[in-house]
Amino acid sequence: MQGLRARGGFEVSVRWQGGRLASAEIRTLRDGLCRVRCSDRFDVRLDGAPVEVRWEEDGVAGFRCLAGLTYELRALEGAN
């Protein structure tokens, strides 16, 4: 994975298209809550299975994660 190290123990790789989120991968280094701020709505998957996402406030979403796993974020078509 190529990308950035994020606060809280995450490695993040993002793909943009037309200045908007297309997809991202987040590898977690420890168990806990992952919070993502993004102006575009997205879903989260782990090995192709959906992960529950809770939208906390404008543009902030959170989901529970386990250490050592990689979660895929995909932009939802037509959502923002």
Jmol script that loads the backbone (N, CA, C; Angstrom):
load data "model"
ATOM      1  N   MET A   1       0.851  -1.177   0.000  1.00  0.00           N
ATOM      2  CA  MET A   1       0.000   0.000   0.000  1.00  0.00           C
ATOM      3  C   MET A   1       0.890   1.232   0.000  1.00  0.00           C
ATOM      4  N   GLN A   2       0.518   2.218  -0.778  1.00  0.00           N
ATOM      5  CA  GLN A   2       1.208   3.499  -0.783  1.00  0.00           C
ATOM      6  C   GLN A   2       0.242   4.539  -0.254  1.00  0.00           C
ATOM      7  N   GLY A   3       0.740   5.488   0.478  1.00  0.00           N
ATOM      8  CA  GLY A   3      -0.147   6.518   0.983  1.00  0.00           C
ATOM      9  C   GLY A   3       0.440   7.239   2.164  1.00  0.00           C
ATOM     10  N   LEU A   4      -0.443   7.667   3.045  1.00  0.00           N
ATOM     11  CA  LEU A   4      -0.073   8.477   4.196  1.00  0.00           C
ATOM     12  C   LEU A   4      -0.376   7.742   5.487  1.00  0.00           C
ATOM     13  N   ARG A   5       0.353   8.064   6.505  1.00  0.00           N
ATOM     14  CA  ARG A   5       0.058   7.582   7.848  1.00  0.00           C
ATOM     15  C   ARG A   5      -0.850   8.627   8.485  1.00  0.00           C
ATOM     16  N   ALA A   6      -1.979   8.181   9.026  1.00  0.00           N
ATOM     17  CA  ALA A   6      -2.949   9.100   9.629  1.00  0.00           C
ATOM     18  C   ALA A   6      -2.959   8.940  11.145  1.00  0.00           C
ATOM     19  N   ARG A   7      -3.351   9.997  11.824  1.00  0.00           N
ATOM     20  CA  ARG A   7      -3.438  10.003  13.280  1.00  0.00           C
ATOM     21  C   ARG A   7      -4.353   8.886  13.758  1.00  0.00           C
ATOM     22  N   GLY A   8      -3.975   8.203  14.805  1.00  0.00           N
ATOM     23  CA  GLY A   8      -4.789   7.153  15.387  1.00  0.00           C
ATOM     24  C   GLY A   8      -4.394   5.752  14.961  1.00  0.00           C
ATOM     25  N   GLY A   9      -3.362   5.621  14.111  1.00  0.00           N
ATOM     26  CA  GLY A   9      -2.892   4.308  13.724  1.00  0.00           C
ATOM     27  C   GLY A   9      -3.487   3.784  12.432  1.00  0.00           C
ATOM     28  N   PHE A  10      -3.463   4.599  11.392  1.00  0.00           N
ATOM     29  CA  PHE A  10      -4.018   4.208  10.100  1.00  0.00           C
ATOM     30  C   PHE A  10      -3.045   4.535   8.975  1.00  0.00           C
ATOM     31  N   GLU A  11      -3.060   3.711   7.944  1.00  0.00           N
ATOM     32  CA  GLU A  11      -2.357   3.997   6.699  1.00  0.00           C
ATOM     33  C   GLU A  11      -3.419   4.189   5.636  1.00  0.00           C
ATOM     34  N   VAL A  12      -3.350   5.285   4.899  1.00  0.00           N
ATOM     35  CA  VAL A  12      -4.416   5.665   3.976  1.00  0.00           C
ATOM     36  C   VAL A  12      -3.872   5.858   2.577  1.00  0.00           C
ATOM     37  N   SER A  13      -4.557   5.256   1.616  1.00  0.00           N
ATOM     38  CA  SER A  13      -4.257   5.446   0.205  1.00  0.00           C
ATOM     39  C   SER A  13      -5.555   5.874  -0.471  1.00  0.00           C
ATOM     40  N   VAL A  14      -5.539   7.004  -1.200  1.00  0.00           N
ATOM     41  CA  VAL A  14      -6.756   7.569  -1.786  1.00  0.00           C
ATOM     42  C   VAL A  14      -6.605   7.717  -3.292  1.00  0.00           C
ATOM     43  N   ARG A  15      -7.701   7.440  -3.998  1.00  0.00           N
ATOM     44  CA  ARG A  15      -7.753   7.666  -5.439  1.00  0.00           C
ATOM     45  C   ARG A  15      -8.847   8.697  -5.705  1.00  0.00           C
ATOM     46  N   TRP A  16      -8.448   9.779  -6.396  1.00  0.00           N
ATOM     47  CA  TRP A  16      -9.366  10.872  -6.720  1.00  0.00           C
ATOM     48  C   TRP A  16      -9.739  10.813  -8.197  1.00  0.00           C
ATOM     49  N   GLN A  17     -10.924  11.279  -8.512  1.00  0.00           N
ATOM     50  CA  GLN A  17     -11.353  11.374  -9.902  1.00  0.00           C
ATOM     51  C   GLN A  17     -12.156  12.662 -10.044  1.00  0.00           C
ATOM     52  N   GLY A  18     -11.675  13.544 -10.898  1.00  0.00           N
ATOM     53  CA  GLY A  18     -12.364  14.821 -11.091  1.00  0.00           C
ATOM     54  C   GLY A  18     -12.441  15.648  -9.831  1.00  0.00           C
ATOM     55  N   GLY A  19     -11.425  15.549  -8.975  1.00  0.00           N
ATOM     56  CA  GLY A  19     -11.388  16.330  -7.741  1.00  0.00           C
ATOM     57  C   GLY A  19     -12.270  15.779  -6.628  1.00  0.00           C
ATOM     58  N   ARG A  20     -12.830  14.578  -6.822  1.00  0.00           N
ATOM     59  CA  ARG A  20     -13.710  13.961  -5.826  1.00  0.00           C
ATOM     60  C   ARG A  20     -13.182  12.571  -5.474  1.00  0.00           C
ATOM     61  N   LEU A  21     -13.575  12.089  -4.311  1.00  0.00           N
ATOM     62  CA  LEU A  21     -13.186  10.754  -3.879  1.00  0.00           C
ATOM     63  C   LEU A  21     -13.729   9.707  -4.845  1.00  0.00           C
ATOM     64  N   ALA A  22     -12.864   8.835  -5.328  1.00  0.00           N
ATOM     65  CA  ALA A  22     -13.295   7.675  -6.119  1.00  0.00           C
ATOM     66  C   ALA A  22     -13.255   6.442  -5.224  1.00  0.00           C
ATOM     67  N   SER A  23     -12.121   6.248  -4.533  1.00  0.00           N
ATOM     68  CA  SER A  23     -11.986   5.130  -3.602  1.00  0.00           C
ATOM     69  C   SER A  23     -10.811   5.393  -2.670  1.00  0.00           C
ATOM     70  N   ALA A  24     -10.759   4.627  -1.613  1.00  0.00           N
ATOM     71  CA  ALA A  24      -9.652   4.726  -0.669  1.00  0.00           C
ATOM     72  C   ALA A  24      -9.485   3.388   0.019  1.00  0.00           C
ATOM     73  N   GLU A  25      -8.284   3.133   0.482  1.00  0.00           N
ATOM     74  CA  GLU A  25      -8.004   1.965   1.315  1.00  0.00           C
ATOM     75  C   GLU A  25      -7.437   2.470   2.630  1.00  0.00           C
ATOM     76  N   ILE A  26      -7.948   1.920   3.708  1.00  0.00           N
ATOM     77  CA  ILE A  26      -7.459   2.281   5.038  1.00  0.00           C
ATOM     78  C   ILE A  26      -7.018   0.999   5.726  1.00  0.00           C
ATOM     79  N   ARG A  27      -5.732   0.917   6.010  1.00  0.00           N
ATOM     80  CA  ARG A  27      -5.179  -0.224   6.759  1.00  0.00           C
ATOM     81  C   ARG A  27      -5.075   0.221   8.208  1.00  0.00           C
ATOM     82  N   THR A  28      -5.639  -0.583   9.082  1.00  0.00           N
ATOM     83  CA  THR A  28      -5.669  -0.218  10.490  1.00  0.00           C
ATOM     84  C   THR A  28      -4.520  -0.894  11.234  1.00  0.00           C
ATOM     85  N   LEU A  29      -3.884  -0.135  12.098  1.00  0.00           N
ATOM     86  CA  LEU A  29      -2.757  -0.641  12.864  1.00  0.00           C
ATOM     87  C   LEU A  29      -3.157  -1.038  14.281  1.00  0.00           C
ATOM     88  N   ARG A  30      -4.405  -0.672  14.672  1.00  0.00           N
ATOM     89  CA  ARG A  30      -4.915  -1.083  15.977  1.00  0.00           C
ATOM     90  C   ARG A  30      -6.445  -1.094  15.941  1.00  0.00           C
ATOM     91  N   ASP A  31      -7.038  -1.816  16.860  1.00  0.00           N
ATOM     92  CA  ASP A  31      -8.495  -1.879  16.957  1.00  0.00           C
ATOM     93  C   ASP A  31      -9.048  -0.527  17.386  1.00  0.00           C
ATOM     94  N   GLY A  32     -10.259  -0.232  16.974  1.00  0.00           N
ATOM     95  CA  GLY A  32     -10.900   0.983  17.448  1.00  0.00           C
ATOM     96  C   GLY A  32     -11.851   1.579  16.441  1.00  0.00           C
ATOM     97  N   LEU A  33     -12.072   2.864  16.575  1.00  0.00           N
ATOM     98  CA  LEU A  33     -12.982   3.612  15.726  1.00  0.00           C
ATOM     99  C   LEU A  33     -12.178   4.385  14.688  1.00  0.00           C
ATOM    100  N   CYS A  34     -12.543   4.225  13.445  1.00  0.00           N
ATOM    101  CA  CYS A  34     -11.938   5.009  12.367  1.00  0.00           C
ATOM    102  C   CYS A  34     -12.923   6.102  11.994  1.00  0.00           C
ATOM    103  N   ARG A  35     -12.486   7.348  12.015  1.00  0.00           N
ATOM    104  CA  ARG A  35     -13.331   8.480  11.640  1.00  0.00           C
ATOM    105  C   ARG A  35     -12.739   9.118  10.393  1.00  0.00           C
ATOM    106  N   VAL A  36     -13.597   9.346   9.404  1.00  0.00           N
ATOM    107  CA  VAL A  36     -13.173   9.896   8.114  1.00  0.00           C
ATOM    108  C   VAL A  36     -14.017  11.126   7.815  1.00  0.00           C
ATOM    109  N   ARG A  37     -13.345  12.215   7.460  1.00  0.00           N
ATOM    110  CA  ARG A  37     -14.056  13.430   7.042  1.00  0.00           C
ATOM    111  C   ARG A  37     -13.941  13.524   5.527  1.00  0.00           C
ATOM    112  N   CYS A  38     -15.103  13.573   4.866  1.00  0.00           N
ATOM    113  CA  CYS A  38     -15.126  13.641   3.407  1.00  0.00           C
ATOM    114  C   CYS A  38     -16.427  14.302   2.986  1.00  0.00           C
ATOM    115  N   SER A  39     -16.369  15.177   2.010  1.00  0.00           N
ATOM    116  CA  SER A  39     -17.585  15.851   1.550  1.00  0.00           C
ATOM    117  C   SER A  39     -18.464  14.935   0.705  1.00  0.00           C
ATOM    118  N   ASP A  40     -17.917  13.814   0.241  1.00  0.00           N
ATOM    119  CA  ASP A  40     -18.671  12.851  -0.554  1.00  0.00           C
ATOM    120  C   ASP A  40     -19.086  11.665   0.308  1.00  0.00           C
ATOM    121  N   ARG A  41     -20.293  11.153   0.090  1.00  0.00           N
ATOM    122  CA  ARG A  41     -20.747   9.959   0.796  1.00  0.00           C
ATOM    123  C   ARG A  41     -20.045   8.735   0.221  1.00  0.00           C
ATOM    124  N   PHE A  42     -19.798   7.761   1.066  1.00  0.00           N
ATOM    125  CA  PHE A  42     -19.109   6.547   0.648  1.00  0.00           C
ATOM    126  C   PHE A  42     -19.620   5.369   1.466  1.00  0.00           C
ATOM    127  N   ASP A  43     -19.341   4.160   0.969  1.00  0.00           N
ATOM    128  CA  ASP A  43     -19.596   2.979   1.767  1.00  0.00           C
ATOM    129  C   ASP A  43     -18.254   2.348   2.108  1.00  0.00           C
ATOM    130  N   VAL A  44     -18.268   1.465   3.082  1.00  0.00           N
ATOM    131  CA  VAL A  44     -17.044   0.806   3.541  1.00  0.00           C
ATOM    132  C   VAL A  44     -17.243  -0.699   3.413  1.00  0.00           C
ATOM    133  N   ARG A  45     -16.199  -1.366   2.924  1.00  0.00           N
ATOM    134  CA  ARG A  45     -16.257  -2.822   2.761  1.00  0.00           C
ATOM    135  C   ARG A  45     -14.981  -3.459   3.317  1.00  0.00           C
ATOM    136  N   LEU A  46     -15.157  -4.661   3.824  1.00  0.00           N
ATOM    137  CA  LEU A  46     -14.040  -5.470   4.304  1.00  0.00           C
ATOM    138  C   LEU A  46     -14.154  -6.811   3.592  1.00  0.00           C
ATOM    139  N   ASP A  47     -13.186  -7.123   2.754  1.00  0.00           N
ATOM    140  CA  ASP A  47     -13.224  -8.353   1.951  1.00  0.00           C
ATOM    141  C   ASP A  47     -14.531  -8.465   1.171  1.00  0.00           C
ATOM    142  N   GLY A  48     -15.032  -7.335   0.664  1.00  0.00           N
ATOM    143  CA  GLY A  48     -16.242  -7.316  -0.144  1.00  0.00           C
ATOM    144  C   GLY A  48     -17.542  -7.230   0.632  1.00  0.00           C
ATOM    145  N   ALA A  49     -17.485  -7.437   1.950  1.00  0.00           N
ATOM    146  CA  ALA A  49     -18.695  -7.385   2.776  1.00  0.00           C
ATOM    147  C   ALA A  49     -18.890  -5.977   3.336  1.00  0.00           C
ATOM    148  N   PRO A  50     -20.131  -5.488   3.375  1.00  0.00           N
ATOM    149  CA  PRO A  50     -20.370  -4.137   3.891  1.00  0.00           C
ATOM    150  C   PRO A  50     -20.064  -4.017   5.376  1.00  0.00           C
ATOM    151  N   VAL A  51     -19.567  -2.841   5.753  1.00  0.00           N
ATOM    152  CA  VAL A  51     -19.275  -2.502   7.143  1.00  0.00           C
ATOM    153  C   VAL A  51     -20.220  -1.366   7.523  1.00  0.00           C
ATOM    154  N   GLU A  52     -20.786  -1.425   8.720  1.00  0.00           N
ATOM    155  CA  GLU A  52     -21.704  -0.379   9.169  1.00  0.00           C
ATOM    156  C   GLU A  52     -20.957   0.941   9.361  1.00  0.00           C
ATOM    157  N   VAL A  53     -21.490   1.990   8.762  1.00  0.00           N
ATOM    158  CA  VAL A  53     -20.915   3.337   8.863  1.00  0.00           C
ATOM    159  C   VAL A  53     -21.930   4.233   9.550  1.00  0.00           C
ATOM    160  N   ARG A  54     -21.474   4.995  10.516  1.00  0.00           N
ATOM    161  CA  ARG A  54     -22.342   5.964  11.201  1.00  0.00           C
ATOM    162  C   ARG A  54     -21.877   7.368  10.854  1.00  0.00           C
ATOM    163  N   TRP A  55     -22.780   8.124  10.250  1.00  0.00           N
ATOM    164  CA  TRP A  55     -22.472   9.514   9.894  1.00  0.00           C
ATOM    165  C   TRP A  55     -22.732  10.359  11.124  1.00  0.00           C
ATOM    166  N   GLU A  56     -21.657  10.954  11.676  1.00  0.00           N
ATOM    167  CA  GLU A  56     -21.719  11.657  12.950  1.00  0.00           C
ATOM    168  C   GLU A  56     -22.136  13.116  12.814  1.00  0.00           C
ATOM    169  N   GLU A  57     -21.655  13.784  11.820  1.00  0.00           N
ATOM    170  CA  GLU A  57     -21.969  15.191  11.576  1.00  0.00           C
ATOM    171  C   GLU A  57     -21.616  15.447  10.124  1.00  0.00           C
ATOM    172  N   ASP A  58     -21.838  16.638   9.636  1.00  0.00           N
ATOM    173  CA  ASP A  58     -21.565  16.928   8.228  1.00  0.00           C
ATOM    174  C   ASP A  58     -20.174  16.486   7.820  1.00  0.00           C
ATOM    175  N   GLY A  59     -20.134  15.484   6.939  1.00  0.00           N
ATOM    176  CA  GLY A  59     -18.867  15.054   6.377  1.00  0.00           C
ATOM    177  C   GLY A  59     -18.012  14.162   7.248  1.00  0.00           C
ATOM    178  N   VAL A  60     -18.478  13.750   8.434  1.00  0.00           N
ATOM    179  CA  VAL A  60     -17.685  12.870   9.289  1.00  0.00           C
ATOM    180  C   VAL A  60     -18.420  11.543   9.451  1.00  0.00           C
ATOM    181  N   ALA A  61     -17.720  10.465   9.125  1.00  0.00           N
ATOM    182  CA  ALA A  61     -18.287   9.123   9.256  1.00  0.00           C
ATOM    183  C   ALA A  61     -17.365   8.291  10.128  1.00  0.00           C
ATOM    184  N   GLY A  62     -17.935   7.347  10.849  1.00  0.00           N
ATOM    185  CA  GLY A  62     -17.136   6.478  11.697  1.00  0.00           C
ATOM    186  C   GLY A  62     -17.531   5.030  11.525  1.00  0.00           C
ATOM    187  N   PHE A  63     -16.543   4.158  11.653  1.00  0.00           N
ATOM    188  CA  PHE A  63     -16.811   2.720  11.633  1.00  0.00           C
ATOM    189  C   PHE A  63     -15.792   2.019  12.514  1.00  0.00           C
ATOM    190  N   ARG A  64     -16.211   0.897  13.100  1.00  0.00           N
ATOM    191  CA  ARG A  64     -15.335   0.096  13.952  1.00  0.00           C
ATOM    192  C   ARG A  64     -14.397  -0.718  13.078  1.00  0.00           C
ATOM    193  N   CYS A  65     -13.144  -0.836  13.510  1.00  0.00           N
ATOM    194  CA  CYS A  65     -12.164  -1.575  12.723  1.00  0.00           C
ATOM    195  C   CYS A  65     -11.282  -2.428  13.633  1.00  0.00           C
ATOM    196  N   LEU A  66     -10.667  -3.424  13.012  1.00  0.00           N
ATOM    197  CA  LEU A  66      -9.770  -4.340  13.712  1.00  0.00           C
ATOM    198  C   LEU A  66      -8.356  -4.190  13.160  1.00  0.00           C
ATOM    199  N   ALA A  67      -7.370  -4.298  14.022  1.00  0.00           N
ATOM    200  CA  ALA A  67      -5.966  -4.130  13.651  1.00  0.00           C
ATOM    201  C   ALA A  67      -5.550  -5.110  12.558  1.00  0.00           C
ATOM    202  N   GLY A  68      -4.727  -4.608  11.638  1.00  0.00           N
ATOM    203  CA  GLY A  68      -4.140  -5.441  10.601  1.00  0.00           C
ATOM    204  C   GLY A  68      -5.008  -5.664   9.377  1.00  0.00           C
ATOM    205  N   LEU A  69      -6.230  -5.133   9.379  1.00  0.00           N
ATOM    206  CA  LEU A  69      -7.123  -5.322   8.244  1.00  0.00           C
ATOM    207  C   LEU A  69      -7.144  -4.081   7.357  1.00  0.00           C
ATOM    208  N   THR A  70      -7.518  -4.283   6.092  1.00  0.00           N
ATOM    209  CA  THR A  70      -7.617  -3.176   5.146  1.00  0.00           C
ATOM    210  C   THR A  70      -9.066  -3.010   4.724  1.00  0.00           C
ATOM    211  N   TYR A  71      -9.591  -1.818   4.927  1.00  0.00           N
ATOM    212  CA  TYR A  71     -10.980  -1.485   4.609  1.00  0.00           C
ATOM    213  C   TYR A  71     -10.988  -0.661   3.328  1.00  0.00           C
ATOM    214  N   GLU A  72     -11.961  -0.940   2.470  1.00  0.00           N
ATOM    215  CA  GLU A  72     -12.088  -0.214   1.215  1.00  0.00           C
ATOM    216  C   GLU A  72     -13.272   0.754   1.298  1.00  0.00           C
ATOM    217  N   LEU A  73     -13.018   2.007   0.960  1.00  0.00           N
ATOM    218  CA  LEU A  73     -14.055   3.015   0.885  1.00  0.00           C
ATOM    219  C   LEU A  73     -14.346   3.263  -0.594  1.00  0.00           C
ATOM    220  N   ARG A  74     -15.628   3.288  -0.941  1.00  0.00           N
ATOM    221  CA  ARG A  74     -16.008   3.554  -2.323  1.00  0.00           C
ATOM    222  C   ARG A  74     -17.048   4.649  -2.340  1.00  0.00           C
ATOM    223  N   ALA A  75     -16.836   5.637  -3.200  1.00  0.00           N
ATOM    224  CA  ALA A  75     -17.789   6.730  -3.332  1.00  0.00           C
ATOM    225  C   ALA A  75     -19.123   6.174  -3.819  1.00  0.00           C
ATOM    226  N   LEU A  76     -20.203   6.707  -3.266  1.00  0.00           N
ATOM    227  CA  LEU A  76     -21.539   6.310  -3.707  1.00  0.00           C
ATOM    228  C   LEU A  76     -21.914   7.162  -4.914  1.00  0.00           C
ATOM    229  N   GLU A  77     -22.420   6.536  -5.945  1.00  0.00           N
ATOM    230  CA  GLU A  77     -22.808   7.243  -7.165  1.00  0.00           C
ATOM    231  C   GLU A  77     -23.886   8.274  -6.867  1.00  0.00           C
ATOM    232  N   GLY A  78     -23.676   9.475  -7.327  1.00  0.00           N
ATOM    233  CA  GLY A  78     -24.668  10.524  -7.206  1.00  0.00           C
ATOM    234  C   GLY A  78     -24.886  11.055  -5.802  1.00  0.00           C
ATOM    235  N   ALA A  79     -24.077  10.629  -4.849  1.00  0.00           N
ATOM    236  CA  ALA A  79     -24.250  11.090  -3.453  1.00  0.00           C
ATOM    237  C   ALA A  79     -23.165  12.095  -3.103  1.00  0.00           C
ATOM    238  N   ASN A  80     -23.539  13.072  -2.306  1.00  0.00           N
ATOM    239  CA  ASN A  80     -22.574  14.003  -1.709  1.00  0.00           C
ATOM    240  C   ASN A  80     -23.169  14.640  -0.521  1.00  0.00           C
TER     241      ASN A  80
END
end "model"
wireframe off; spacefill off
backbone 0.3
color backbone group
